Amino acid sequence: MAKKVSLLIGGWSAEREVSLTKGKAVESALREAGYDLDVIDVTRDLGALIARLKQFSPDVVFNNLHGRGGEDGEIQSVLEILEIPYTHSRVLASSIGMNKPVAKRLAATVGVPSPEGGVYPKELVLAGKAMDPPYVVKPPCEGSSVGVRIIMEQENQPPLDAESWTFGDEVMVERYIPGRELTVAVLDGEPQAVTEIISHTRFFDYEAKYHDTRTELVLPACIPEDVYQTALRYAKAVYDVVGCNGLARCDFRYNDTGAGPAGLYFLEINTQPGLTPESIGPSQLVYNGLSFPALCAHLVDSAERRFRQNVVSKEQAAPLKQAS
């Protein structure tokens, strides 16, 4: 009998359309891999989701939700309560990965540098008093470059648009790092490769990620070998300290003006990167010889395996607690 998998798509975040679009590739891959599949368009009606899951009774949930509610630990908590295995990272790692300031602080504990900056009240940022240009403003807890703006020297644009800023009263501000955009996928703790992202918008924003066909992905990145290896090492260190599972992706800026590895800065970790054969993370696995359907199958099977290992660990620990 084929293994039963519930594929979660949609959600209610700013990245809903991304999840719906990329979910079609995951659906195709899982069907090709031979799973009995139930595709669920998730909304805020968690009662309906729980009823659907109980009716289908999946062996594993493939979580293809993005943004708030989908990759920040919320839906993961629901699945933990239901005791259903699910792909990607668990509750704590998912929450940390979505919270950029916390992820940066953890990265620093394992020697991975980030651009200087902090989290400031929105009013202070609007007044231009958080940091002297050049700097970057972004929501502390969003993905896909939603809400990101670069403020360069001698520019007249405000640090953010107060009317369209729907991300709360706090703003993350970082020193702008000139240079190149690099990213590393990590699967089960193993860094895969380094990709350089060359966008033709001002930076690798939402438009460049999902709509601008001019965006180039250079794999492997044409950078000095010591920088390449440092990026791999940094990505693994962040993945491990955050406590990720399955597939994740670490993004970096590389100041290529001669600083070598010292010019490499960690920006963020994405615990649920976009999943199509051409997406940045999976393309590195494909580059290394793993087909996209095989990757999706691996994520399903490893999620179930981790769940069963956790159950065994709890059962083994129970007699020890009783004895104490």
FIKE-197016 format. One record per residue (C-alpha): residue number from 0; residue in three letters; x, y, z. Coordinates in Angstrom, 2 decimals, padded with zeros to 5 digits. Example, Ala and Ser with C-alpha at 12.3 -4.5 7.8 and 13.67 -1.06 7.14 Angstrom:
{0; 'ala'; {012.30; -004.50; 007.80}},
{1; 'ser'; {013.67; -001.06; 007.14}},
This chain:
{0; 'met'; {000.00; 000.00; 000.00}},
{1; 'ala'; {001.32; 003.44; -000.96}},
{2; 'lys'; {002.33; 005.79; 001.83}},
{3; 'lys'; {-000.26; 008.51; 002.44}},
{4; 'val'; {000.93; 012.12; 002.30}},
{5; 'ser'; {-001.03; 015.32; 002.92}},
{6; 'leu'; {000.47; 018.26; 001.01}},
{7; 'leu'; {-000.20; 021.64; 002.61}},
{8; 'ile'; {-000.30; 024.61; 000.23}},
{9; 'gly'; {-001.63; 028.18; 000.32}},
{10; 'gly'; {-001.90; 029.52; 003.85}},
{11; 'trp'; {-002.74; 033.10; 004.79}},
{12; 'ser'; {000.61; 034.89; 004.70}},
{13; 'ala'; {001.97; 037.41; 002.21}},
{14; 'glu'; {003.55; 034.41; 000.47}},
{15; 'arg'; {000.32; 032.52; -000.21}},
{16; 'glu'; {000.64; 032.76; -004.01}},
{17; 'val'; {004.25; 031.52; -003.83}},
{18; 'ser'; {003.09; 028.44; -001.94}},
{19; 'leu'; {000.25; 027.75; -004.38}},
{20; 'thr'; {002.49; 028.11; -007.43}},
{21; 'lys'; {005.43; 026.09; -006.16}},
{22; 'gly'; {003.11; 023.53; -004.60}},
{23; 'lys'; {002.20; 022.32; -008.09}},
{24; 'ala'; {005.78; 021.15; -008.62}},
{25; 'val'; {005.81; 019.35; -005.27}},
{26; 'glu'; {002.47; 017.73; -006.03}},
{27; 'ser'; {003.75; 016.46; -009.37}},
{28; 'ala'; {006.95; 015.14; -007.77}},
{29; 'leu'; {005.13; 013.33; -004.97}},
{30; 'arg'; {002.70; 011.72; -007.41}},
{31; 'glu'; {005.64; 010.63; -009.57}},
{32; 'ala'; {007.25; 009.14; -006.46}},
{33; 'gly'; {004.14; 007.00; -005.95}},
{34; 'tyr'; {002.54; 008.46; -002.82}},
{35; 'asp'; {-001.19; 008.47; -002.10}},
{36; 'leu'; {-001.63; 012.24; -002.02}},
{37; 'asp'; {-004.19; 014.62; -000.52}},
{38; 'val'; {-003.61; 018.29; -001.42}},
{39; 'ile'; {-004.97; 020.75; 001.14}},
{40; 'asp'; {-005.33; 024.50; 000.52}},
{41; 'val'; {-004.82; 025.74; 004.07}},
{42; 'thr'; {-006.76; 028.71; 005.43}},
{43; 'arg'; {-007.15; 030.19; 008.91}},
{44; 'asp'; {-009.89; 027.62; 009.57}},
{45; 'leu'; {-007.71; 025.21; 011.54}},
{46; 'gly'; {-010.77; 023.17; 012.50}},
{47; 'ala'; {-011.31; 022.33; 008.86}},
{48; 'leu'; {-007.64; 021.44; 008.44}},
{49; 'ile'; {-007.67; 019.14; 011.47}},
{50; 'ala'; {-010.86; 017.44; 010.26}},
{51; 'arg'; {-009.34; 016.90; 006.81}},
{52; 'leu'; {-006.16; 015.43; 008.30}},
{53; 'lys'; {-008.09; 013.10; 010.60}},
{54; 'gln'; {-010.26; 011.93; 007.71}},
{55; 'phe'; {-007.31; 011.18; 005.40}},
{56; 'ser'; {-005.01; 009.98; 008.23}},
{57; 'pro'; {-001.70; 010.68; 006.47}},
{58; 'asp'; {001.55; 008.94; 007.33}},
{59; 'val'; {003.36; 012.25; 006.75}},
{60; 'val'; {002.43; 015.88; 006.12}},
{61; 'phe'; {004.48; 017.66; 003.46}},
{62; 'asn'; {004.52; 021.26; 004.61}},
{63; 'asn'; {004.78; 023.54; 001.60}},
{64; 'leu'; {003.46; 026.65; 003.35}},
{65; 'his'; {005.57; 029.82; 003.37}},
{66; 'gly'; {005.64; 032.89; 005.56}},
{67; 'arg'; {003.78; 033.52; 008.80}},
{68; 'gly'; {001.60; 030.69; 010.01}},
{69; 'gly'; {003.34; 028.20; 007.74}},
{70; 'glu'; {007.04; 028.26; 008.51}},
{71; 'asp'; {007.22; 030.09; 011.83}},
{72; 'gly'; {006.26; 027.21; 014.12}},
{73; 'glu'; {002.49; 027.76; 014.15}},
{74; 'ile'; {001.35; 024.98; 011.81}},
{75; 'gln'; {004.20; 022.83; 013.15}},
{76; 'ser'; {002.68; 023.12; 016.64}},
{77; 'val'; {-000.68; 021.89; 015.34}},
{78; 'leu'; {000.97; 018.88; 013.72}},
{79; 'glu'; {002.93; 018.15; 016.90}},
{80; 'ile'; {-000.31; 018.07; 018.89}},
{81; 'leu'; {-001.87; 015.75; 016.31}},
{82; 'glu'; {001.30; 013.59; 016.43}},
{83; 'ile'; {001.65; 013.57; 012.65}},
{84; 'pro'; {005.18; 013.51; 011.15}},
{85; 'tyr'; {005.90; 016.53; 008.94}},
{86; 'thr'; {008.68; 017.73; 006.66}},
{87; 'his'; {011.25; 020.42; 007.39}},
{88; 'ser'; {012.18; 021.84; 010.77}},
{89; 'arg'; {010.26; 021.46; 014.02}},
{90; 'val'; {008.59; 024.16; 016.11}},
{91; 'leu'; {011.54; 025.87; 017.78}},
{92; 'ala'; {013.86; 025.89; 014.77}},
{93; 'ser'; {011.03; 027.13; 012.53}},
{94; 'ser'; {010.28; 029.97; 014.93}},
{95; 'ile'; {013.94; 030.95; 015.21}},
{96; 'gly'; {014.46; 030.80; 011.46}},
{97; 'met'; {011.59; 033.21; 010.86}},
{98; 'asn'; {012.89; 035.63; 013.50}},
{99; 'lys'; {015.91; 037.18; 011.79}},
{100; 'pro'; {017.35; 039.03; 014.81}},
{101; 'val'; {017.27; 035.88; 016.96}},
{102; 'ala'; {018.81; 033.78; 014.17}},
{103; 'lys'; {021.63; 036.33; 013.82}},
{104; 'arg'; {022.34; 036.24; 017.55}},
{105; 'leu'; {022.52; 032.45; 017.49}},
{106; 'ala'; {024.78; 032.53; 014.42}},
{107; 'ala'; {027.17; 034.82; 016.28}},
{108; 'thr'; {027.55; 032.20; 019.03}},
{109; 'val'; {029.13; 029.82; 016.51}},
{110; 'gly'; {031.38; 032.42; 014.93}},
{111; 'val'; {029.22; 033.38; 011.94}},
{112; 'pro'; {029.23; 037.18; 011.44}},
{113; 'ser'; {026.26; 039.26; 010.33}},
{114; 'pro'; {025.96; 042.91; 009.30}},
{115; 'glu'; {025.78; 045.28; 012.25}},
{116; 'gly'; {022.32; 046.47; 013.15}},
{117; 'gly'; {019.37; 045.98; 015.44}},
{118; 'val'; {015.62; 046.25; 015.90}},
{119; 'tyr'; {014.21; 049.75; 016.35}},
{120; 'pro'; {010.81; 051.40; 016.90}},
{121; 'lys'; {009.14; 052.30; 013.62}},
{122; 'glu'; {008.95; 055.99; 014.56}},
{123; 'leu'; {012.72; 056.14; 015.09}},
{124; 'val'; {013.37; 054.55; 011.70}},
{125; 'leu'; {010.92; 056.90; 009.96}},
{126; 'ala'; {012.79; 059.83; 011.50}},
{127; 'gly'; {016.05; 058.52; 010.00}},
{128; 'lys'; {017.67; 058.14; 013.42}},
{129; 'ala'; {018.31; 054.39; 013.53}},
{130; 'met'; {021.48; 054.31; 011.42}},
{131; 'asp'; {023.35; 056.46; 008.92}},
{132; 'pro'; {023.09; 055.30; 005.28}},
{133; 'pro'; {023.74; 052.99; 003.59}},
{134; 'tyr'; {021.50; 050.52; 005.38}},
{135; 'val'; {018.71; 048.00; 004.83}},
{136; 'val'; {015.31; 047.98; 006.51}},
{137; 'lys'; {013.25; 044.81; 006.74}},
{138; 'pro'; {010.50; 043.24; 008.86}},
{139; 'pro'; {012.04; 041.18; 011.67}},
{140; 'cys'; {009.79; 038.20; 010.91}},
{141; 'glu'; {008.94; 037.82; 007.21}},
{142; 'gly'; {010.34; 035.86; 004.29}},
{143; 'ser'; {010.86; 036.26; 000.54}},
{144; 'ser'; {012.27; 039.78; 001.00}},
{145; 'val'; {008.77; 041.07; 001.79}},
{146; 'gly'; {008.98; 044.67; 003.02}},
{147; 'val'; {012.73; 045.06; 002.41}},
{148; 'arg'; {014.12; 048.44; 001.33}},
{149; 'ile'; {017.71; 049.63; 000.79}},
{150; 'ile'; {018.53; 053.21; 001.77}},
{151; 'met'; {021.67; 054.58; 000.14}},
{152; 'glu'; {023.51; 057.81; 000.85}},
{153; 'gln'; {022.05; 061.07; -000.51}},
{154; 'glu'; {018.71; 059.50; -001.37}},
{155; 'asn'; {015.41; 061.24; -000.81}},
{156; 'gln'; {013.21; 058.18; -000.31}},
{157; 'pro'; {011.93; 057.56; 003.24}},
{158; 'pro'; {013.29; 054.53; 005.12}},
{159; 'leu'; {009.89; 052.87; 004.82}},
{160; 'asp'; {006.37; 053.59; 003.63}},
{161; 'ala'; {004.41; 054.09; 006.84}},
{162; 'glu'; {001.05; 053.41; 005.15}},
{163; 'ser'; {002.06; 050.12; 003.54}},
{164; 'trp'; {004.16; 048.88; 006.48}},
{165; 'thr'; {001.93; 046.16; 007.95}},
{166; 'phe'; {004.62; 044.29; 009.87}},
{167; 'gly'; {004.26; 045.75; 013.35}},
{168; 'asp'; {005.85; 048.54; 015.33}},
{169; 'glu'; {009.41; 047.25; 015.14}},
{170; 'val'; {011.80; 047.45; 012.19}},
{171; 'met'; {015.04; 045.59; 011.63}},
{172; 'val'; {017.87; 047.82; 010.35}},
{173; 'glu'; {021.20; 046.43; 009.07}},
{174; 'arg'; {024.32; 047.94; 007.62}},
{175; 'tyr'; {024.24; 047.55; 003.83}},
{176; 'ile'; {026.98; 045.22; 002.57}},
{177; 'pro'; {028.03; 045.98; -001.03}},
{178; 'gly'; {029.00; 043.08; -003.21}},
{179; 'arg'; {027.42; 039.78; -004.17}},
{180; 'glu'; {024.47; 037.66; -003.07}},
{181; 'leu'; {025.33; 034.05; -002.18}},
{182; 'thr'; {023.21; 031.20; -000.89}},
{183; 'val'; {023.84; 027.66; 000.39}},
{184; 'ala'; {021.33; 024.82; 000.70}},
{185; 'val'; {021.74; 022.40; 003.60}},
{186; 'leu'; {020.11; 018.97; 003.62}},
{187; 'asp'; {020.21; 016.91; 006.82}},
{188; 'gly'; {023.15; 018.94; 008.07}},
{189; 'glu'; {025.19; 018.65; 004.86}},
{190; 'pro'; {025.88; 021.87; 002.90}},
{191; 'gln'; {025.35; 021.29; -000.81}},
{192; 'ala'; {026.93; 024.08; -002.89}},
{193; 'val'; {027.21; 027.85; -003.20}},
{194; 'thr'; {025.02; 029.70; -005.70}},
{195; 'glu'; {025.51; 033.33; -006.68}},
{196; 'ile'; {022.28; 035.21; -007.33}},
{197; 'ile'; {022.57; 037.99; -009.90}},
{198; 'ser'; {019.42; 040.11; -009.96}},
{199; 'his'; {018.69; 043.02; -012.28}},
{200; 'thr'; {016.51; 044.80; -009.77}},
{201; 'arg'; {018.14; 046.85; -007.02}},
{202; 'phe'; {018.58; 043.71; -004.92}},
{203; 'phe'; {017.18; 040.17; -004.79}},
{204; 'asp'; {013.70; 041.32; -003.79}},
{205; 'tyr'; {010.29; 039.66; -004.16}},
{206; 'glu'; {010.03; 040.79; -007.78}},
{207; 'ala'; {013.46; 039.37; -008.64}},
{208; 'lys'; {012.71; 036.08; -006.88}},
{209; 'tyr'; {009.38; 035.29; -008.48}},
{210; 'his'; {008.74; 037.47; -011.55}},
{211; 'asp'; {011.89; 038.92; -013.10}},
{212; 'thr'; {013.07; 036.43; -015.72}},
{213; 'arg'; {016.44; 038.21; -015.94}},
{214; 'thr'; {017.57; 036.91; -012.53}},
{215; 'glu'; {020.61; 034.65; -012.97}},
{216; 'leu'; {021.70; 031.77; -010.74}},
{217; 'val'; {025.39; 030.91; -011.07}},
{218; 'leu'; {026.04; 027.40; -009.76}},
{219; 'pro'; {028.68; 026.87; -008.54}},
{220; 'ala'; {029.43; 030.47; -007.64}},
{221; 'cys'; {032.61; 031.88; -009.22}},
{222; 'ile'; {034.24; 033.06; -006.00}},
{223; 'pro'; {037.61; 032.35; -004.35}},
{224; 'glu'; {037.87; 028.81; -002.97}},
{225; 'asp'; {038.43; 029.97; 000.62}},
{226; 'val'; {035.27; 032.09; 000.46}},
{227; 'tyr'; {033.35; 029.17; -001.09}},
{228; 'gln'; {034.41; 026.80; 001.69}},
{229; 'thr'; {033.69; 029.39; 004.37}},
{230; 'ala'; {030.15; 029.83; 003.04}},
{231; 'leu'; {029.60; 026.06; 003.25}},
{232; 'arg'; {030.98; 025.97; 006.79}},
{233; 'tyr'; {028.94; 028.95; 007.94}},
{234; 'ala'; {025.73; 027.47; 006.49}},
{235; 'lys'; {026.21; 024.18; 008.30}},
{236; 'ala'; {027.06; 025.97; 011.55}},
{237; 'val'; {023.88; 028.06; 011.41}},
{238; 'tyr'; {021.72; 025.06; 010.40}},
{239; 'asp'; {023.05; 023.08; 013.36}},
{240; 'val'; {022.83; 025.80; 016.00}},
{241; 'val'; {019.26; 026.70; 014.99}},
{242; 'gly'; {018.36; 023.00; 015.16}},
{243; 'cys'; {017.01; 022.56; 011.63}},
{244; 'asn'; {015.81; 019.37; 009.98}},
{245; 'gly'; {015.38; 018.44; 006.34}},
{246; 'leu'; {016.14; 021.13; 003.79}},
{247; 'ala'; {017.05; 024.73; 004.65}},
{248; 'arg'; {018.88; 027.56; 002.90}},
{249; 'cys'; {021.31; 030.17; 004.24}},
{250; 'asp'; {021.68; 033.54; 002.51}},
{251; 'phe'; {024.84; 035.64; 002.60}},
{252; 'arg'; {026.30; 038.91; 001.33}},
{253; 'tyr'; {029.90; 038.83; 000.13}},
{254; 'asn'; {031.91; 042.04; -000.02}},
{255; 'asp'; {034.29; 041.10; -002.82}},
{256; 'thr'; {036.62; 044.11; -002.54}},
{257; 'gly'; {039.55; 042.04; -001.31}},
{258; 'ala'; {038.60; 041.09; 002.24}},
{259; 'gly'; {038.40; 037.36; 001.41}},
{260; 'pro'; {036.33; 035.27; 003.84}},
{261; 'ala'; {036.21; 038.26; 006.20}},
{262; 'gly'; {033.89; 039.90; 003.68}},
{263; 'leu'; {031.24; 037.17; 004.05}},
{264; 'tyr'; {028.15; 038.00; 006.16}},
{265; 'phe'; {025.18; 035.85; 007.13}},
{266; 'leu'; {021.77; 037.41; 006.41}},
{267; 'glu'; {019.16; 034.80; 007.26}},
{268; 'ile'; {018.20; 031.13; 007.22}},
{269; 'asn'; {015.09; 029.92; 005.41}},
{270; 'thr'; {013.83; 026.72; 007.03}},
{271; 'gln'; {011.36; 026.06; 004.20}},
{272; 'pro'; {012.90; 027.24; 000.94}},
{273; 'gly'; {010.92; 027.27; -002.27}},
{274; 'leu'; {010.58; 023.84; -003.84}},
{275; 'thr'; {010.69; 023.42; -007.58}},
{276; 'pro'; {013.50; 021.78; -009.58}},
{277; 'glu'; {014.66; 025.28; -010.55}},
{278; 'ser'; {014.40; 026.86; -007.10}},
{279; 'ile'; {017.68; 027.95; -005.54}},
{280; 'gly'; {017.86; 025.31; -002.81}},
{281; 'pro'; {016.66; 022.23; -004.71}},
{282; 'ser'; {018.73; 023.17; -007.77}},
{283; 'gln'; {021.85; 022.53; -005.69}},
{284; 'leu'; {020.60; 019.02; -004.86}},
{285; 'val'; {019.84; 018.44; -008.55}},
{286; 'tyr'; {023.34; 019.74; -009.35}},
{287; 'asn'; {024.71; 017.12; -006.95}},
{288; 'gly'; {022.82; 014.32; -008.69}},
{289; 'leu'; {019.53; 013.99; -006.77}},
{290; 'ser'; {016.37; 014.29; -008.87}},
{291; 'phe'; {013.59; 016.57; -007.65}},
{292; 'pro'; {011.08; 013.70; -007.09}},
{293; 'ala'; {013.80; 011.83; -005.17}},
{294; 'leu'; {014.41; 014.93; -003.02}},
{295; 'cys'; {010.71; 015.25; -002.20}},
{296; 'ala'; {010.55; 011.54; -001.38}},
{297; 'his'; {013.62; 011.88; 000.83}},
{298; 'leu'; {011.99; 014.73; 002.76}},
{299; 'val'; {008.88; 012.60; 003.33}},
{300; 'asp'; {010.74; 009.46; 004.37}},
{301; 'ser'; {013.22; 011.24; 006.63}},
{302; 'ala'; {010.37; 013.12; 008.35}},
{303; 'glu'; {008.66; 009.84; 009.19}},
{304; 'arg'; {011.94; 008.32; 010.35}},
{305; 'arg'; {012.69; 011.26; 012.67}},
{306; 'phe'; {009.20; 011.03; 014.15}},
{307; 'arg'; {009.55; 007.32; 014.91}},
{308; 'gln'; {012.99; 007.89; 016.45}},
{309; 'asn'; {011.48; 010.54; 018.71}},
{310; 'val'; {008.72; 008.15; 019.78}},
{311; 'val'; {011.28; 005.47; 020.63}},
{312; 'ser'; {013.37; 007.98; 022.59}},
{313; 'lys'; {010.33; 009.03; 024.64}},
{314; 'glu'; {009.43; 005.41; 025.35}},
{315; 'gln'; {012.97; 004.66; 026.47}},
{316; 'ala'; {013.01; 007.73; 028.72}},
{317; 'ala'; {009.70; 006.90; 030.44}},
{318; 'pro'; {011.06; 004.10; 032.72}},
{319; 'leu'; {013.92; 006.36; 033.78}},
{320; 'lys'; {011.48; 009.08; 034.86}},
{321; 'gln'; {009.39; 006.56; 036.81}},
{322; 'ala'; {012.50; 005.22; 038.56}},
{323; 'ser'; {013.58; 008.70; 039.62}},
